[in-house]
């Protein structure tokens, strides 16, 4: 923790991550409890900036919360913190590099799922039953490249659809499937290719109607 605090400066508060406590009952004539606590990492945020950063010996994670800015700003900020992680933890190999985008898209009462998704769920009973909810999940491998994509789509219902309409959740998780030598240059290369793959899957999943609404 002191090394990360030195990198960030004393003005940035750090929160213990995965703090745990061990309690042992020791019988030595007198009943007593011995407690020992330890931490596995530290976390920044969320605070004034809508972001969360996690540092541990074997993990680094940067999350940008809503409102999302744009890719160059996201990448620049993430790489700043990752550089600190490299200097302190000195990892040599990454078992997994992941880039995940969770999109929450409010639905208009005048539109249906067919207006949003290129492959929407359909009633197969022949009774023209309305769809009140669904969950879709698929995993795709990329031939000749060390990447895979998890795609999850669901409909988020709300207690009062008039005040807060339902939302379409489109969760895209692109990740490496083989261990990777880790340095800033190679990481940026992976992230650039993974973002390209994410965009291909995202825009292939939504209709031109939704693409126009998102502009």
Number of C-alpha atoms within 10 A of each C-alpha: 15 9 13 19 14 12 15 14 10 11 7 13 13 19 14 16 16 13 12 11 10 10 10 10 10 11 9 7 6 7 8 11 12 9 10 10 9 12 13 15 19 20 19 17 16 13 10 6 9 13 18 15 18 20 25 19 13 13 15 18 17 20 17 17 13 8 8 11 10 8 11 9 11 14 14 11 14 18 16 10 19 20 14 17 23 15 12 18 16 14 15 11 11 16 14 13 20 16 19 16 16 13 14 15 16 14 20 13 10 6 10 12 18 14 16 21 20 14 12 15 14 14 10 8 7 7 7 9 10 8 12 8 10 12 11 12 10 9 11 12 15 10 8 6 11 14 21 19 23 16 19 16 20 16 21 18 14 12 9 9 12 9 8 12 16 20 18 19 17 20 17 20 17 25 20 20 16 13 12 17 12 16 16 11 8 12 16 13 10 19 17 15 14 23 16 12 16 21 14 11 16 16 14 13 17 19 16 15 13 15 11 8 8 8 5
